[in-house]
């Protein structure tokens, strides 16, 4: 988003919608999945609120259902404290 005075221009390719949904982050290795909340989501990415500041790799899998049946591979696009923006990588 670009801000010029009081005007904000949306530069995202896909529109995001506000969302509040609990999800899990699965990293490589034998670590247990981490909890997070999806704040907003689009076809191509999401904003996640993390539950802790433990180190998170740049690539991970976002589990969208409790069973893990619906998942999205992700790449971190930006970080701001406990909030991160991710791009769904699809592969």
C-alpha positions in Angstrom: 0.0 0.0 0.0 1.3 3.5 -0.9 0.3 6.5 1.2 0.3 10.0 -0.3 -1.2 12.5 2.1 -4.5 11.0 3.2 -4.9 8.8 0.1 -3.9 5.1 0.2 -3.4 3.2 -3.1 -3.8 -0.6 -2.9 -1.0 -2.2 -4.9 -1.8 -5.9 -4.2 -2.7 -8.0 -7.3 -5.5 -9.8 -5.4 -8.0 -8.2 -3.0 -7.6 -9.3 0.6 -10.5 -9.8 2.9 -10.6 -9.4 6.6 -10.5 -12.8 8.4 -10.0 -14.1 11.9 -9.2 -17.8 11.8 -6.9 -20.0 13.9 -4.4 -22.0 11.9 -1.1 -23.8 12.4 2.4 -23.3 11.0 4.3 -26.5 10.1 8.1 -26.1 9.7 10.6 -28.7 8.6 12.1 -31.0 11.2 10.4 -32.6 14.1 9.0 -29.4 15.7 5.4 -29.3 16.7 3.1 -27.1 14.6 2.9 -23.5 15.9 -0.4 -21.7 16.4 -1.2 -18.5 14.5 -4.2 -16.4 13.5 -5.0 -15.5 9.9 -5.8 -11.7 10.0 -6.6 -11.3 6.3 -6.3 -13.6 3.2 -6.5 -13.6 -0.6 -5.9 -16.1 -3.3 -2.2 -15.3 -3.3 -1.3 -14.7 0.4 -2.2 -13.8 3.9 -1.3 -11.8 7.0 -0.6 -13.9 10.1 -0.5 -13.0 13.7 2.0 -15.2 15.5 1.5 -16.4 19.1 5.2 -16.0 20.1 8.4 -14.6 18.8 10.3 -17.9 18.3 12.3 -17.9 15.2 10.3 -18.8 12.0 12.0 -19.9 8.8 11.3 -18.0 5.5 9.4 -21.0 4.1 6.9 -23.2 5.8 3.5 -24.8 5.4 0.3 -23.2 6.7 -2.3 -25.7 7.9 -5.7 -24.3 7.3 -7.7 -27.1 8.9 -7.3 -29.0 12.2 -6.6 -32.3 10.3 -4.0 -30.6 8.0 -5.9 -31.7 4.9 -6.0 -28.1 3.6 -2.6 -26.5 3.5 -0.6 -23.9 1.6 3.1 -23.7 1.2 4.2 -20.2 2.1 7.1 -17.8 1.7 7.5 -14.9 4.2 7.2 -11.6 2.3 7.5 -9.2 5.3 7.8 -9.2 9.1 6.7 -6.7 11.7 7.0 -8.0 15.2 4.6 -10.8 15.7 2.8 -10.1 12.4 4.0 -11.5 9.1 2.9 -11.3 5.5 3.1 -14.5 3.4 2.9 -15.4 -0.2 1.3 -18.7 -1.1 4.0 -20.5 -3.3 1.8 -23.3 -4.5 4.5 -25.8 -4.9 
